[in-house]
Amino acid sequence: MVSFRTAGRPPCNNISKESLPNADASGAKEQSQQQSKTQKDKEDKQEEMAVPGGSGEKDDFSDIVDYIMLTSSERVKYREGVGRVHPVIKNKVYSGKNPTLGQLKGLKLRKNSTLLEHFHYQISQNELYPVGSSLIDAVLHEMITEPITHVAQKTGGTQLKLIIDYENGMQALFKPMRFPREQQTLPNHFYFTDYERHNAEIAAFHLDRLLGFRRAMPVTGRILNMTTELYQKADGDLLYTFFISPSDNMCFHGKCSYYCDTSHAICGHPDTLEGSFAAFLPPSKIAPTKAWRHPWRRSYHKRRKAQWETDPDYCQLVREIPPYDKGRRLLDLMDMSVFDFLTGNMDRHHYETFKIFGNNTFTLHLDQGRAFGKPFHDEFSILAPVLHCCLLRQSTLETLIKFHNGPVKLSEAMRRSMKKDPVNPILWEPHLVALDRRVEIILKAIRDCITKGENPAAMDESTVIVKDD
């Protein structure tokens, strides 16, 4: 069985009674006892910090780093030793082919093509955009600065969203600001009735990019003049929901399932309004998406529980159902679980993929409006896929370890990334503190997965070695 590297206990160097001066025997004895107690407390603290899983601040998860460094055969040997059927960490192995949407559809850029079309055509089978794409900042800049020509309410969904048309032909999805950054999820609100937060969409985009997923569309903040950029550009039913409040502020409420009435209106100060602007996905005629019911979907009922909340073998059931039985899909859901746990998003009932790339493609990270609502509470049920399956990509794990050990923590990386946004600061400081705390929680969960076994009766010689995705 392969063992982890663990820090040894420091040698005891307590001062003995014989080494003390003889002038004051009683004082010497008391001093010796006090020094022994102090040294013992120090040693206990050092040991707690050194042992994997200890609560000390110096836990750098070196044992997990050592496990990552093992060869495939060494990992198999370790799994056999602890009685594990499935591997915990999977390498990120894709085929060499990574076709783009433009290549598969034979799309050619025109002279008058928008930046968003440029962005759409380079979407590939493995990601929305490549590392260091210059198109990201360009698309964000246009959503911030381009004149708005038309505003309409988006149909569907539970809360108010607006479709923004720009002068250059680009479109964005607008979510207005409802309350200050410090407003937390109300204690009696269920996850499916919580308010949507515009700043959560912005922060989630930056987090998705920092984690190396690149599965969330670009999102930015922008401050609007409600009179000239919303009221004067709106028509139809939306236009009739605008009104002036008793405080002489411009307000509107639109029409939707939740919070679209006069008592929940969105108001400016007096007509200045902040909101998030998310770039549109490619049109369905070019790149239709397929919606999938999330295997770890919640019941969306006040009393009823979902199957995964009561079935201890639920992950094994999921592993046997296409498309989770092969390829990257199950690993993508593990990434999504990590992503949602970090943001505190419990509202992940469905997810989408692009049909043109088939099943072996990435899952889109959409709709983060109900994230970042409880900075002082860590919702472990969001991490259920990882906890049930004990599975995570090696690249995701390495990224989490990097942010945990520094020198740049995830919270600081988020501050730097969001600094240029027009509505910065995006997050209330406790939410940034929560990110670092939740990174450590995930790493401890993976450590537990590595060191614990599975049901011996389920072990089968053919399932010990599992191919990478």
Number of C-alpha atoms within 10 A of each C-alpha: 12 15 10 14 14 11 14 10 13 10 7 10 9 14 14 13 15 10 9 15 10 11 8 9 12 10 13 18 15 12 15 19 16 12 15 17 13 13 16 15 12 12 16 14 14 18 17 18 18 22 19 23 17 15 12 15 9 14 19 20 19 17 20 20 15 12 19 17 11 13 10 11 10 14 21 20 16 20 24 16 15 16 18 24 23 18 22 20 22 19 14 14 12 14 7 6 9 14 14 20 23 19 13 12 12 10 12 11 12 9 6 9 13 16 16 23 21 16 23 21 23 19 22 22 21 22 20 24 25 15 11 9 11 11 17 17 13 14 22 19 13 16 27 19 10 14 13 20 16 18 23 21 21 17 13 11 10 16 21 22 20 20 19 26 20 18 11 15 15 20 21 20 22 26 23 25 20 19 14 11 19 13 12 16 20 12 8 8 10 15 17 16 18 21 22 25 25 28 30 22 30 27 24 28 22 22 24 18 19 16 19 14 24 22 20 24 23 27 28 30 27 18 15 18 16 23 17 12 17 24 22 13 17 20 14 9 12 18 19 13 17 22 17 14 15 7 9 13 16 23 24 24 22 24 20 17 12 14 19 18 15 15 8 13 19 22 25 23 14 16 18 15 21 22 22 25 26 28 22 18 20 18 11 9 7 14 18 15 19 13 14 12 11 13 19 23 16 21 14 15 10 8 6 9 12 14 14 20 13 9 11 10 11 17 20 12 12 17 14 11 10 12 14 18 14 17 18 22 19 23 23 19 22 22 23 24 25 25 20 22 25 27 28 28 23 21 21 23 15 13 18 17 21 22 13 16 19 11 19 16 21 24 25 21 21 17 17 25 21 24 28 30 24 19 20 11 10 18 17 13 16 25 25 19 24 24 20 16 21 21 22 26 20 15 16 20 22 15 15 22 21 15 20 23 16 12 9 12 19 26 21 17 16 21 18 11 15 21 13 11 17 14 17 14 15 21 19 16 14 14 21 21 16 21 25 18 16 22 21 19 17 21 19 18 15 21 19 15 21 22 15 14 16 14 9 11 7 11 15 10 8 8 13 17 16 12 12 15 17
